[in-house]
Amino acid sequence: GLRGEESMKGSLFMSQSNVVPLMKAISVLQRLESANPSGIYWGYISLRAAELHIPANSIEQLAFARLACLSRAKESDIAELQGVWAGLSRADREALAGHLVADGINSLAFAF
């Protein structure tokens, strides 16, 4: 894992703050038989957004919430991340949001 070289006793990474998102992911995955994959994924992103006190009611807000999840942001990181996001031009935010909400299957997330 990320911290495996530091100790061979237990899991240093699986602290209280890191286990909460994992448990949320497991609870969302338990709906695999009754929900579509996209709904499960964005349901998880929405749960994490609520936990981080991030609104997730628009495409741009969902994109920002996904960025927070991808960067493993904690609640204490959100203000700085929001400042960086707000510092982007509107066109850059829209372009980045488009890539962050693309599923990679029905709409390409990034093409070389």
Rosetta constraint file for C-alpha pairs under 8 A:
AtomPair CA 1 CA 13 HARMONIC 7.67 0.50
AtomPair CA 2 CA 13 HARMONIC 6.99 0.50
AtomPair CA 3 CA 7 HARMONIC 7.50 0.50
AtomPair CA 3 CA 11 HARMONIC 7.97 0.50
AtomPair CA 3 CA 12 HARMONIC 6.39 0.50
AtomPair CA 3 CA 13 HARMONIC 6.14 0.50
AtomPair CA 4 CA 8 HARMONIC 6.64 0.50
AtomPair CA 4 CA 11 HARMONIC 7.72 0.50
AtomPair CA 4 CA 12 HARMONIC 7.72 0.50
AtomPair CA 7 CA 11 HARMONIC 7.97 0.50
AtomPair CA 7 CA 12 HARMONIC 7.41 0.50
AtomPair CA 11 CA 15 HARMONIC 7.73 0.50
AtomPair CA 13 CA 18 HARMONIC 6.97 0.50
AtomPair CA 14 CA 18 HARMONIC 5.45 0.50
AtomPair CA 14 CA 19 HARMONIC 5.61 0.50
AtomPair CA 15 CA 19 HARMONIC 6.02 0.50
AtomPair CA 16 CA 20 HARMONIC 6.55 0.50
AtomPair CA 17 CA 21 HARMONIC 7.77 0.50
AtomPair CA 18 CA 22 HARMONIC 6.93 0.50
AtomPair CA 19 CA 23 HARMONIC 6.13 0.50
AtomPair CA 20 CA 24 HARMONIC 6.27 0.50
AtomPair CA 21 CA 25 HARMONIC 6.15 0.50
AtomPair CA 21 CA 48 HARMONIC 7.09 0.50
AtomPair CA 22 CA 26 HARMONIC 6.26 0.50
AtomPair CA 23 CA 27 HARMONIC 6.22 0.50
AtomPair CA 24 CA 28 HARMONIC 6.23 0.50
AtomPair CA 24 CA 44 HARMONIC 7.13 0.50
AtomPair CA 24 CA 47 HARMONIC 7.60 0.50
AtomPair CA 25 CA 29 HARMONIC 6.11 0.50
AtomPair CA 25 CA 44 HARMONIC 6.28 0.50
AtomPair CA 26 CA 30 HARMONIC 6.36 0.50
AtomPair CA 27 CA 31 HARMONIC 7.59 0.50
AtomPair CA 28 CA 32 HARMONIC 7.86 0.50
AtomPair CA 28 CA 40 HARMONIC 6.21 0.50
AtomPair CA 28 CA 43 HARMONIC 7.25 0.50
AtomPair CA 28 CA 44 HARMONIC 6.29 0.50
AtomPair CA 29 CA 40 HARMONIC 6.84 0.50
AtomPair CA 31 CA 35 HARMONIC 5.91 0.50
AtomPair CA 31 CA 40 HARMONIC 7.32 0.50
AtomPair CA 32 CA 36 HARMONIC 7.03 0.50
AtomPair CA 32 CA 37 HARMONIC 7.21 0.50
AtomPair CA 32 CA 40 HARMONIC 7.36 0.50
AtomPair CA 35 CA 39 HARMONIC 6.35 0.50
AtomPair CA 35 CA 40 HARMONIC 6.45 0.50
AtomPair CA 36 CA 40 HARMONIC 6.30 0.50
AtomPair CA 37 CA 41 HARMONIC 6.11 0.50
AtomPair CA 38 CA 42 HARMONIC 6.11 0.50
AtomPair CA 38 CA 103 HARMONIC 7.92 0.50
AtomPair CA 39 CA 43 HARMONIC 5.72 0.50
AtomPair CA 40 CA 44 HARMONIC 6.26 0.50
AtomPair CA 41 CA 45 HARMONIC 6.42 0.50
AtomPair CA 42 CA 46 HARMONIC 5.98 0.50
AtomPair CA 43 CA 47 HARMONIC 6.19 0.50
AtomPair CA 44 CA 48 HARMONIC 6.24 0.50
AtomPair CA 45 CA 49 HARMONIC 6.05 0.50
AtomPair CA 45 CA 62 HARMONIC 7.50 0.50
AtomPair CA 45 CA 65 HARMONIC 6.50 0.50
AtomPair CA 45 CA 66 HARMONIC 6.14 0.50
AtomPair CA 45 CA 69 HARMONIC 7.28 0.50
AtomPair CA 46 CA 50 HARMONIC 6.19 0.50
AtomPair CA 46 CA 56 HARMONIC 6.21 0.50
AtomPair CA 46 CA 62 HARMONIC 7.43 0.50
AtomPair CA 46 CA 65 HARMONIC 7.45 0.50
AtomPair CA 47 CA 51 HARMONIC 6.29 0.50
AtomPair CA 48 CA 52 HARMONIC 6.17 0.50
AtomPair CA 48 CA 65 HARMONIC 7.60 0.50
AtomPair CA 48 CA 69 HARMONIC 7.31 0.50
AtomPair CA 49 CA 53 HARMONIC 5.99 0.50
AtomPair CA 49 CA 54 HARMONIC 4.82 0.50
AtomPair CA 49 CA 55 HARMONIC 6.55 0.50
AtomPair CA 49 CA 56 HARMONIC 6.53 0.50
AtomPair CA 49 CA 65 HARMONIC 5.47 0.50
AtomPair CA 50 CA 54 HARMONIC 5.76 0.50
AtomPair CA 50 CA 55 HARMONIC 6.86 0.50
AtomPair CA 50 CA 56 HARMONIC 7.80 0.50
AtomPair CA 52 CA 74 HARMONIC 7.05 0.50
AtomPair CA 52 CA 75 HARMONIC 5.12 0.50
AtomPair CA 52 CA 78 HARMONIC 7.46 0.50
AtomPair CA 53 CA 75 HARMONIC 7.63 0.50
AtomPair CA 54 CA 61 HARMONIC 7.66 0.50
AtomPair CA 54 CA 65 HARMONIC 6.71 0.50
AtomPair CA 55 CA 61 HARMONIC 6.18 0.50
AtomPair CA 55 CA 62 HARMONIC 7.86 0.50
AtomPair CA 55 CA 65 HARMONIC 7.97 0.50
AtomPair CA 56 CA 61 HARMONIC 4.79 0.50
AtomPair CA 56 CA 62 HARMONIC 4.90 0.50
AtomPair CA 56 CA 65 HARMONIC 6.85 0.50
AtomPair CA 57 CA 61 HARMONIC 6.23 0.50
AtomPair CA 57 CA 62 HARMONIC 6.90 0.50
AtomPair CA 58 CA 62 HARMONIC 6.12 0.50
AtomPair CA 59 CA 63 HARMONIC 6.09 0.50
AtomPair CA 59 CA 97 HARMONIC 7.11 0.50
AtomPair CA 59 CA 101 HARMONIC 7.28 0.50
AtomPair CA 60 CA 64 HARMONIC 6.16 0.50
AtomPair CA 60 CA 93 HARMONIC 7.72 0.50
AtomPair CA 60 CA 94 HARMONIC 7.19 0.50
AtomPair CA 60 CA 97 HARMONIC 5.59 0.50
AtomPair CA 61 CA 65 HARMONIC 6.11 0.50
AtomPair CA 62 CA 66 HARMONIC 6.12 0.50
AtomPair CA 62 CA 101 HARMONIC 7.28 0.50
AtomPair CA 63 CA 67 HARMONIC 6.19 0.50
AtomPair CA 63 CA 96 HARMONIC 7.89 0.50
AtomPair CA 63 CA 97 HARMONIC 4.97 0.50
AtomPair CA 63 CA 98 HARMONIC 7.68 0.50
AtomPair CA 63 CA 100 HARMONIC 5.24 0.50
AtomPair CA 63 CA 101 HARMONIC 5.65 0.50
AtomPair CA 64 CA 68 HARMONIC 6.21 0.50
AtomPair CA 64 CA 85 HARMONIC 7.90 0.50
AtomPair CA 64 CA 97 HARMONIC 7.27 0.50
AtomPair CA 65 CA 69 HARMONIC 6.29 0.50
AtomPair CA 66 CA 70 HARMONIC 6.05 0.50
AtomPair CA 66 CA 100 HARMONIC 6.83 0.50
AtomPair CA 66 CA 101 HARMONIC 7.89 0.50
AtomPair CA 67 CA 71 HARMONIC 6.10 0.50
AtomPair CA 67 CA 100 HARMONIC 7.25 0.50
AtomPair CA 68 CA 72 HARMONIC 6.11 0.50
AtomPair CA 68 CA 73 HARMONIC 5.11 0.50
AtomPair CA 68 CA 78 HARMONIC 7.48 0.50
AtomPair CA 68 CA 81 HARMONIC 7.66 0.50
AtomPair CA 69 CA 73 HARMONIC 6.17 0.50
AtomPair CA 73 CA 77 HARMONIC 5.58 0.50
AtomPair CA 73 CA 78 HARMONIC 6.70 0.50
AtomPair CA 74 CA 78 HARMONIC 6.79 0.50
AtomPair CA 77 CA 81 HARMONIC 6.25 0.50
AtomPair CA 78 CA 82 HARMONIC 5.92 0.50
AtomPair CA 79 CA 83 HARMONIC 6.19 0.50
AtomPair CA 80 CA 84 HARMONIC 6.36 0.50
AtomPair CA 81 CA 85 HARMONIC 6.14 0.50
AtomPair CA 82 CA 86 HARMONIC 5.96 0.50
AtomPair CA 83 CA 87 HARMONIC 6.11 0.50
AtomPair CA 84 CA 88 HARMONIC 6.76 0.50
AtomPair CA 85 CA 93 HARMONIC 7.16 0.50
AtomPair CA 88 CA 92 HARMONIC 5.95 0.50
AtomPair CA 88 CA 93 HARMONIC 6.01 0.50
AtomPair CA 89 CA 93 HARMONIC 6.20 0.50
AtomPair CA 90 CA 94 HARMONIC 6.12 0.50
AtomPair CA 91 CA 95 HARMONIC 6.13 0.50
AtomPair CA 92 CA 96 HARMONIC 5.99 0.50
AtomPair CA 93 CA 97 HARMONIC 5.84 0.50
AtomPair CA 94 CA 98 HARMONIC 6.08 0.50
AtomPair CA 95 CA 99 HARMONIC 6.52 0.50
AtomPair CA 96 CA 100 HARMONIC 6.13 0.50
AtomPair CA 97 CA 101 HARMONIC 6.13 0.50
AtomPair CA 98 CA 102 HARMONIC 6.17 0.50
AtomPair CA 98 CA 109 HARMONIC 7.79 0.50
AtomPair CA 99 CA 108 HARMONIC 7.69 0.50
AtomPair CA 99 CA 109 HARMONIC 4.80 0.50
AtomPair CA 99 CA 110 HARMONIC 6.61 0.50
AtomPair CA 100 CA 109 HARMONIC 6.95 0.50
AtomPair CA 101 CA 109 HARMONIC 7.72 0.50
AtomPair CA 102 CA 106 HARMONIC 7.79 0.50
AtomPair CA 102 CA 107 HARMONIC 5.41 0.50
AtomPair CA 102 CA 108 HARMONIC 6.07 0.50
AtomPair CA 102 CA 109 HARMONIC 4.91 0.50
AtomPair CA 103 CA 107 HARMONIC 5.88 0.50
AtomPair CA 103 CA 108 HARMONIC 6.81 0.50
AtomPair CA 103 CA 109 HARMONIC 6.39 0.50
AtomPair CA 104 CA 108 HARMONIC 4.48 0.50
AtomPair CA 104 CA 109 HARMONIC 4.81 0.50
AtomPair CA 104 CA 110 HARMONIC 7.67 0.50
